[in-house]
Amino acid sequence: MSASPPYKVSASLPMSRSGSPILGHSSLPRRRIAFCSLFTFGFVVLNGLFVIAIYHTGHLNKLFAYLPRSTLPLGFKEPNPTMQSSTKKSVLTLLFLGVISAISAPTSAPKVVLTNDDGWATAQIRAQYNALTAAGFNVILSAPADNRSGSSSFTAPAIPLIFPCEFDSCPAGSPAQGSNATDTRINYVNAFPVDAARYGIQTLSPQFFSSPPDILISGPNIGANVGPSIFASGTIGAACEGSRNSGITSLAFSGQSTTAESYTNLDVSTSSTIQSALEYASATTAFIQKLFGTPSSPLLPTGIILNINYPSLTFPSNGSSCSSAQQFQYVFTRALPALPFVNDVNICNYSGNLPLEATVSSAEGKCLGSITVLDNTLKLDVGADTQKAVLDRLSGAGIPLVCYS
């Protein structure tokens, strides 16, 4: 099997000394935020210097000409009437520049609700939370209190815990919803993934964002979600909840090379699961950075979710194996075999239908991830027109897409 690029492949991510991508280094959203913040800071400094200058030249009194006399500071004299016209122009100029500065300054970083079906205390979701936060995203984590894999789109009211949270991350008897003692943006919900996603969108987002989130990320899941398994996946169910019932751009990510480990191992373990969790978190962050790096409203077409599956990773790298998120390339795929006379988007000389995601993501040594567009209600492959709209969006955002053969 081989892969050849039908689209322009994005530039490589910058690398640290350890060989891992430097998260956020090439983030266009962070560059915009940094530029606007620098502009605003510079403007404030210049204004401050201006005020100091006119104070020391004895003209600060003029700026108070338009205040009620009762509010004038002690020690300031009423200005000479002949000087009021030029002062008014200076004040209006300052006000105008202040408005321009306020418009230019960003109100917030992209707002993310992060969830999964494996539980709030797994290494995978905490690695993803850390990576997104380090890259400059505004993140809320809202996930089940314990492992709810295979729960599809089930929903139920959250109830107090009868047993401890996974990995003893909260004791029995804890309330139905709770947060990390040192970071209240990390939350559990003692219910299903759908309920956790809903809680993040409807309850936590108004609290932390004062608005709906810009995107919902579900995963990375422990293990692949391909083919018929998508109907049972809580990872997929949570993404569908965000897209279908809340109108939020929603993506589901899954990785094959991990097992369940506590987040407390992130700083002390070098197991293949922890290394994979870090690489998958890096890949997801880079993917989301590219989406936000190119303006689009909505971020993706409505009525859909993306199901992204990462390839297996091998540690240590032998030079030819897949061991780094920097090596990942993606193939546009479908989840289920197509019915007769049903054609997908026409790319790569596929003779009518896209390759199956299970085939692509399990290809040995190819370092290929799969991207499938699913209907957010039926969880079925979408039609060719919607596939094309998504494909054009991803290609334009610089996602490294290749053909599969």
C-alpha positions, 0 to 999 in steps of 0.5 A, a space after each residue: 500500500 502507498 500514499 500519494 498526496 493529491 493536495 498540498 501537504 502542510 509544512 512540518 510541525 516544529 520539533 523539540 529536542 525530544 523529537 515531539 512537536 512543539 504545541 502551539 508554536 505555529 498556531 495562527 490563532 495564537 499569533 493573532 492573539 499575540 499581535 492584537 495584544 501587542 498592538 493594544 499594549 503598545 497603544 496603552 503605553 503610548 497613551 500613558 506617555 502622552 498623558 505624562 507629557 502633557 502633564 509635565 508641560 502644564 496642559 493636563 488641566 485642559 483635559 478636564 475642561 469638559 468635566 463638571 466643576 464639582 468633579 475636577 481634581 484638586 489643584 487643577 485650574 479651569 482652562 483658558 477658553 481659547 484653548 478648548 477647541 484644540 483640546 476637544 480635538 485631542 480628546 476626540 482623537 484619543 477616544 477614536 483611537 481607543 475605540 479602534 484599539 478595543 475593536 482590534 483586541 481579541 475578546 477570547 481564544 477559541 472556546 473548547 468543550 472537551 469530553 470523552 467516553 473513557 472517563 475524566 481521569 484517564 491520561 488520554 483526556 488530561 493529555 489533550 486538555 494540557 495540550 490544548 491549553 498550552 496551545 492557547 485554547 480556552 478549554 473546559 473538560 466535561 467527561 463521565 466520572 468513570 468509563 462509559 465506553 460503548 454507551 452510544 447516545 444513551 442519556 440519564 440524569 446525573 446522580 451522586 456517586 455510589 462508588 468512587 470515580 475511576 482511579 479513585 479520583 473522587 470518593 464514593 458519595 461525591 455529588 452528581 457533578 464535580 470538579 478538580 480541586 485545583 482546576 475547576 475547568 476539569 469536571 466530571 458528570 456521573 452519567 453518560 458521555 452525552 450528558 457530560 457533553 451537554 453539561 459542558 455546553 449548557 452549564 459550564 460554557 455560560 459559567 466560563 465562556 459567557 457564551 456557547 463554545 466554538 467547538 466540541 472535541 470528543 476524545 481521543 478515545 482509547 481504541 479505534 472507532 471504525 465501521 459498525 462500532 461507531 453506532 455503539 461508541 460513546 465518543 461518537 455519541 457525545 460528538 453527535 450531541 454537540 452537533 445535533 442538539 446544540 449546533 456546535 462544530 463537533 469532532 470525534 478522535 480515536 487512537 489505537 495504541 492506548 489502554 486505560 491509565 490514570 492521568 497521574 502517570 503522565 508525569 512519571 511514566 514512559 509507557 507506550 500508552 503515555 507516549 501515545 496519549 501525548 502524541 495523539 494529543 499533539 495531533 489533535 491540537 495541530 488539527 484544531 489549530 489548522 481549522 481555526 487558522 483559516 477563517 470560516 463560518 461555520 467552522 465546518 458544514 452543519 449537520 455533520 460530525 467528523 470521525 478521525 482515527 489515528 494510526 497505531 504507534 510504535 515505540 521506540 521508533 526504528 526509523 521507519 515505524 510510525 511513532 510521532 504525530 508529525 508523521 501523520 497524514 490523513 485519508 478521506 474515508 467512509 465508515 461503511 461499505 456503500 450501497 450499489 449505485 451510491 458514489 462518494 466524492 470523486 477523488 484519487 481515482 477511487 472508482 466511485 467510493 472512498 476507502 473504508 476507515 477501518 482499512 486505512 487506520 489499520 494499515 501497518 507502517 503507513 502512519 495514516 489516519 482516517 477522516 470520515 464525515 458522518 450524519 449527526 443524527 443517523 451516524 451514517 456516511 453523508 452524501 457526495 456533496 457534503 463530503 466535497 464541502 468538508 474535503 474542500 474545507 479541510 484541504 483549504 485549512 492545510 490538513 495533510 490529505 493523501 490518497 490511499 492505494 
